Amino acid sequence: MAKSKYASCWRCGAKRADVGMVSHTRLCSKCSHERLLENVDGIHSHEGPAFDRWRRAMAASVGAVLVDDILGELPE
C-alpha cells in the first residue's frame, strides 16, 4: 500500500514526482520489483540473505535454532 508522505525511494533516491507513489517500505515500484526478484532468485538458488532469512524462519516455525547461529563462524 503506497503512502504519500514519503518523498523518495531509499534504495535509488528517485523522487516521488518522478516515479509516482513510494510504498510504506520506502521503495519505488521499480526497486520493489527488483527486490522481489532478488529474493525469489536467492531462495531458488539456495544462497544469499533471502535464503538465510527463510532458513531461520523455517527453523523457528518448529521451535528450532540453526546450528550456524549457535556455533557462529568457526575460525580456520
C-alpha positions as protocol buffer text, in pm:
chain_id: "A"
residue {
  index: 1
  type: MET
  ca { x: 0 y: 0 z: 0 }
}
residue {
  index: 2
  type: ALA
  ca { x: 151 y: 330 z: -107 }
}
residue {
  index: 3
  type: LYS
  ca { x: 194 y: 616 z: 138 }
}
residue {
  index: 4
  type: SER
  ca { x: 204 y: 969 z: 5 }
}
residue {
  index: 5
  type: LYS
  ca { x: 416 y: 1103 z: 291 }
}
residue {
  index: 6
  type: TYR
  ca { x: 744 y: 955 z: 162 }
}
residue {
  index: 7
  type: ALA
  ca { x: 928 y: 1186 z: -75 }
}
residue {
  index: 8
  type: SER
  ca { x: 1180 y: 950 z: -229 }
}
residue {
  index: 9
  type: CYS
  ca { x: 1288 y: 589 z: -266 }
}
residue {
  index: 10
  type: TRP
  ca { x: 1554 y: 494 z: -10 }
}
residue {
  index: 11
  type: ARG
  ca { x: 1720 y: 248 z: -248 }
}
residue {
  index: 12
  type: CYS
  ca { x: 1765 y: 453 z: -566 }
}
residue {
  index: 13
  type: GLY
  ca { x: 1688 y: 800 z: -435 }
}
residue {
  index: 14
  type: ALA
  ca { x: 1428 y: 876 z: -703 }
}
residue {
  index: 15
  type: LYS
  ca { x: 1181 y: 1147 z: -609 }
}
residue {
  index: 16
  type: ARG
  ca { x: 810 y: 1075 z: -579 }
}
residue {
  index: 17
  type: ALA
  ca { x: 738 y: 1331 z: -850 }
}
residue {
  index: 18
  type: ASP
  ca { x: 946 y: 1127 z: -1096 }
}
residue {
  index: 19
  type: VAL
  ca { x: 847 y: 770 z: -1006 }
}
residue {
  index: 20
  type: GLY
  ca { x: 498 y: 806 z: -860 }
}
residue {
  index: 21
  type: MET
  ca { x: 394 y: 667 z: -525 }
}
residue {
  index: 22
  type: VAL
  ca { x: 651 y: 526 z: -283 }
}
residue {
  index: 23
  type: SER
  ca { x: 547 y: 223 z: -75 }
}
residue {
  index: 24
  type: HIS
  ca { x: 538 y: 200 z: 305 }
}
residue {
  index: 25
  type: THR
  ca { x: 880 y: 31 z: 283 }
}
residue {
  index: 26
  type: ARG
  ca { x: 1000 y: 347 z: 104 }
}
residue {
  index: 27
  type: LEU
  ca { x: 1061 y: 174 z: -227 }
}
residue {
  index: 28
  type: CYS
  ca { x: 952 y: 289 z: -571 }
}
residue {
  index: 29
  type: SER
  ca { x: 780 y: 30 z: -790 }
}
residue {
  index: 30
  type: LYS
  ca { x: 1098 y: -42 z: -991 }
}
residue {
  index: 31
  type: CYS
  ca { x: 1313 y: -105 z: -679 }
}
residue {
  index: 32
  type: SER
  ca { x: 1034 y: -305 z: -519 }
}
residue {
  index: 33
  type: HIS
  ca { x: 1014 y: -534 z: -821 }
}
residue {
  index: 34
  type: GLU
  ca { x: 1396 y: -573 z: -830 }
}
residue {
  index: 35
  type: ARG
  ca { x: 1398 y: -663 z: -461 }
}
residue {
  index: 36
  type: LEU
  ca { x: 1127 y: -923 z: -516 }
}
residue {
  index: 37
  type: LEU
  ca { x: 1327 y: -1084 z: -799 }
}
residue {
  index: 38
  type: GLU
  ca { x: 1645 y: -1087 z: -584 }
}
residue {
  index: 39
  type: ASN
  ca { x: 1457 y: -1263 z: -303 }
}
residue {
  index: 40
  type: VAL
  ca { x: 1300 y: -1521 z: -535 }
}
residue {
  index: 41
  type: ASP
  ca { x: 1635 y: -1587 z: -705 }
}
residue {
  index: 42
  type: GLY
  ca { x: 1816 y: -1624 z: -371 }
}
residue {
  index: 43
  type: ILE
  ca { x: 1564 y: -1869 z: -233 }
}
residue {
  index: 44
  type: HIS
  ca { x: 1563 y: -2068 z: -558 }
}
residue {
  index: 45
  type: SER
  ca { x: 1944 y: -2087 z: -577 }
}
residue {
  index: 46
  type: HIS
  ca { x: 1980 y: -2155 z: -201 }
}
residue {
  index: 47
  type: GLU
  ca { x: 2220 y: -1869 z: -133 }
}
residue {
  index: 48
  type: GLY
  ca { x: 2227 y: -1512 z: -8 }
}
residue {
  index: 49
  type: PRO
  ca { x: 2045 y: -1318 z: 263 }
}
residue {
  index: 50
  type: ALA
  ca { x: 1695 y: -1411 z: 142 }
}
residue {
  index: 51
  type: PHE
  ca { x: 1773 y: -1781 z: 174 }
}
residue {
  index: 52
  type: ASP
  ca { x: 1929 y: -1730 z: 520 }
}
residue {
  index: 53
  type: ARG
  ca { x: 1617 y: -1546 z: 639 }
}
residue {
  index: 54
  type: TRP
  ca { x: 1399 y: -1825 z: 502 }
}
residue {
  index: 55
  type: ARG
  ca { x: 1608 y: -2096 z: 675 }
}
residue {
  index: 56
  type: ARG
  ca { x: 1590 y: -1916 z: 1010 }
}
residue {
  index: 57
  type: ALA
  ca { x: 1215 y: -1864 z: 975 }
}
residue {
  index: 58
  type: MET
  ca { x: 1154 y: -2230 z: 886 }
}
residue {
  index: 59
  type: ALA
  ca { x: 1360 y: -2346 z: 1185 }
}
residue {
  index: 60
  type: ALA
  ca { x: 1184 y: -2101 z: 1417 }
}
residue {
  index: 61
  type: SER
  ca { x: 843 y: -2220 z: 1298 }
}
residue {
  index: 62
  type: VAL
  ca { x: 909 y: -2556 z: 1466 }
}
residue {
  index: 63
  type: GLY
  ca { x: 1091 y: -2411 z: 1766 }
}
residue {
  index: 64
  type: ALA
  ca { x: 1442 y: -2490 z: 1644 }
}
residue {
  index: 65
  type: VAL
  ca { x: 1759 y: -2286 z: 1604 }
}
residue {
  index: 66
  type: LEU
  ca { x: 2014 y: -2326 z: 1326 }
}
residue {
  index: 67
  type: VAL
  ca { x: 2347 y: -2479 z: 1420 }
}
residue {
  index: 68
  type: ASP
  ca { x: 2508 y: -2192 z: 1229 }
}
residue {
  index: 69
  type: ASP
  ca { x: 2360 y: -1949 z: 1481 }
}
residue {
  index: 70
  type: ILE
  ca { x: 2475 y: -2149 z: 1781 }
}
residue {
  index: 71
  type: LEU
  ca { x: 2833 y: -2203 z: 1668 }
}
residue {
  index: 72
  type: GLY
  ca { x: 2878 y: -1881 z: 1477 }
}
residue {
  index: 73
  type: GLU
  ca { x: 3161 y: -1868 z: 1231 }
}
residue {
  index: 74
  type: LEU
  ca { x: 3436 y: -2114 z: 1312 }
}
residue {
  index: 75
  type: PRO
  ca { x: 3796 y: -1994 z: 1288 }
}
residue {
  index: 76
  type: GLU
  ca { x: 4006 y: -2150 z: 1017 }
}
